Amino acid sequence: MKLLAYELNPFIEFLYHLKLAGKTSRMRSRLLAVLSELAQRHESEVNKLVQEYAEKDEQGKPFIVEEEKGSYYKIANMEQFNKEYQELAQEEIVLDLTAERRAMLECVRDAVLDCEDVFEGDDAIRYNRWCDIVEAIQYEE
């Protein structure tokens, strides 16, 4: 199963909100645990990138700009930061189709493809992408 790093959290959110029961719900929970671990690793890498490019205060901590709209890190070299951030966001995440994961992945694949929810607009486009991801889950008999 392959998806891009920036798709991890939206895909996790989608799976989390699917109305499932029994075995399908348990298999979804297992997949969510695996995907959440990958999302945490990605978030950690983004945090390291911010630490590397953020301007630092006297104590060496990233300088945070406070504004009415919210707060953000002041980035020293925004062009280079954005380039590296985009590379990180576009990183392909691969979940190996191992025998041990077969039941989990096939069960979740079928739940996503058989989902009876109605989608429109951006949600429909995202759902189509989630279907593309799970349709690629194919085990040879």
Secondary structure by P-SEA (a helix, b strand, c coil): ccccccaaaaaaaaaaacccccaaaaaaaaaaaaaaaaaaaaaaaaaaaaaaccccccccccbbbbcccccccccccaaaaaaaaaaaaabbbbbcccccaaaaaaaaaaaaaaccccccaaaaaaaaaaaaaaaaccccc
